[in-house]
Amino acid sequence: MARILFVMTGAAHWTLADGTRHPTGFWVEEAAVPYRAFTEAGHEVAVATPGGVQPPVDRASLTPDAAGGPEGAREMAAALESFGALRDPVALEDVDVDGYDAVFVPGGHGPMEDLSRDPACGRVLTAALDAGKPLGVVCHGPAALLAARRPDGTWPFAGYRLTAFTNAEETQAGHAAGAAWLLQDRLTENGADFQAGPAWQANVVVDRNLLTGQNPQSSAPLAAEFVKALGGAA
């Protein structure tokens, strides 16, 4: 059994370029589907957020439109209810990565607001990368990678092949025009070898111990690859 740390946003809004606060949080599918896959494979999950606050849910992720219809929305709501670790998060600032076998970062626009510039987040993700622990990140979760820096100021993930929510998807979702910055652009500017797949189709990229998924549709296949990386059966 592996101990997996979910690093999750504590932000309930995303600040747009004009200062508007767009309601957000974590995207349920990107947290609950991997959680279910990991626990069904026999692994243990803990949650950490900045300050140890309870991760806010992006309510849009529970709508039928987002979940593929009313049945999907009911399934996401049930999956969220079963995610008990959400109710007892630890403070990210207090995390010792040595106590975990792997780290996973769900998306939603929340990480764009807080994890992207959180020093504790950067420390945890860098430590996981350097220790060779499986590090899974999905959709807007790769914003958390931006907080990582070496003592000399370099970015630990420079040169890594990875993916994330693309500019095309952000545009089609209606958020690109108002965003202060776009995730694909920022990751590329920092030196990532960005691997964009077709919009709204599953795309998983694995480079060494870094496993990334492009969008909500990538949550289940990314979780399966992550379980493989832990040495279990997908």
Phi, psi and omega in degrees: 000132177259151172260120184247129177262120171271116173268117189232154181293150170248008185265130178262002176216162176235121183279120181275175186300328182269008179090354177297141177261109179272124181299135181204209184148216175260150180273121192303313183302324185283347176252313187287323180293312174298320178304314180297317180297319183290315182289325177293335176277001175095011182266161181255139182238134170238157182240137174231140177223161174302123179076000180073021179285157178289131182297129178281142179273133169284107186298335179298333183285352179258002181279154176303323180300320182280331188260008177083022178121173183301321180295318177297322179296319178295322179295319179294320179297320178292320179296321178296318181297327183278353183275075187297329183297340179298333186275356182220060182287155173259162179284128180303326182296336184262001186288132170253111185299335179299340181276002183228153180264344184197162180227140180225137182236107174286167181257218200099160181288348181308314180301335176296330184276315187243309186295332182297342182226020183267116183300323180294321176299313179300320179296314182296314183291322177296317180296320179295316179300311184293331180277356180076015179284144174304129181235106182255136184216135186226142171061250175273356177303325178300349172302329180297331180297335183293339181282348184280135176212142171284163177304332179272006177091355181282159182266123184298336185263006177300133180087350178284139170283129181204169176223171181190179176303126190272165174301321180297318180291320178297322178294313181293332177282350176089013184253344189297319185297328182265353185288144175289330176201158181250141189295315179302316180298313185293320178296318179295317179299329180277353174113009178288149171268087190284129183245094181272129172261180177302144181301136173066018173244147182300135178211116180241132180238128179241123176225109185058234182264010177261121180240123184233149176234145191282325194202180179303325180297342181271356186300309182293312179295327176295317179299321179296317177295325180294317177299320176300317181295333177280353178096009179259184177267134180287000000 
